[in-house]
Structures are given as C-alpha cells and as structure tokens.
Amino acid sequence: MNLKQALIGVLAAGCVITASMPMLSYAQDPKVKKAMELLIEKTGKLGPPKLEGTDAVAGKSVPALYFGTTKMNNSFTVVDEVKAEVGGTATLFVKAAEEYVRVTTNVPKPDGSGRAIGTILDPRGPAIAMIQKGEAYYGEADILGVPYVTGYEPIRDAAKNIIGIYYVGYAK
C-alpha cells in the first residue's frame, strides 16, 4: 500500500511539473521579456502613471491614463515604437470599474478594420486572475480569437493601486 501511495505521489508531482512547463517556457521567452521591458521603460520615461478625469475611447467613457503629463488614451506613439523596435503587439489597458479597457494598442480588430481600442481584457482569460492578485501573467492567451504568447504586468499608481495593465504579445 505504501509503495502504491508513493508511486501515485510521484506521478501526481510529475503531472503538476509537466502542466506548468508551458507557462514557465513562455515566462522565459526572450521576445516577450524584452518587449515588456521596453514598454515599461518607454512609459516610465514619461513619468509616473496616474488616472486623471475621463476620456472617450471607441465611444466608451473610461478613466484617462497618464504617464507624467502624457495621456495614453487614443495615443499610439508608445505602442507603435515598441512594435517597431521588437515586433509583436503592445497595449495599455485602463481599469474601468471591474473591466480593463484597451486605451492604446496595436492589436488589430478581428475583422482587420483597425486597432482594437475600446475592447476589454477577457474576463475569463488566464491573465485577469493573476492581475487581480497583483501579479504578472506570462503565457498563452487568446486575444480576440487569436492565440498569442503574452506578458501582462499591473500598472500601479503612486499609492500602489492597480490602475491598468501593460501588455505585450506575439501571435502564435
């Protein structure tokens, strides 16, 4: 009986390790890591993040996300610079009540008709649970029907409140 229990324990541990390996390999993906570092660096040079007032993004009224005095809502300079330097896609989300809304992005709309601004982070996706815990998420995510290798990091204001999300990703 003890041998059987030991064997089951070893097999269970192996399953846990195997199941977590894909996420670990993406956490170490050098493209995702470099893109995230670049996005955080570029926004950080503008100043500390904060919310100030509201703004219309794709017809939705959402908090205005600033880095220093630079408003990010509907401004594509930073995300496009990241894409030009390292490829992939980049987004800044703002927290609007219980949703996270894309206020600047170069993620295309599913129909290819432009940028997916105003769309929300999938409330059932793997990233949201980690962000709600105040932690980063690195791994696979479905973005508007397309599989990506991604990174998501919380954006925190001076009081350490989560006010948004940094995102970078590469279509699989």
Buried (B, 14 or more C-beta within 10 A) or exposed (E): EEEEEEEEEEEEEEEEEEEEEEBEEBBEBEBBBBBBBBBBEBBEEBEEBBBEEBBEBBEBEBBBBBBEEBBBBBBBEBBBBBBEEBEBBBBBBBBBEEBBBBBBBBBBBEEEEEBBBBBBBBEEBBBBEBBEEEEBBBBBBEBBEBEBBBBBBBBBBEEEEBBBBBBBBBEE
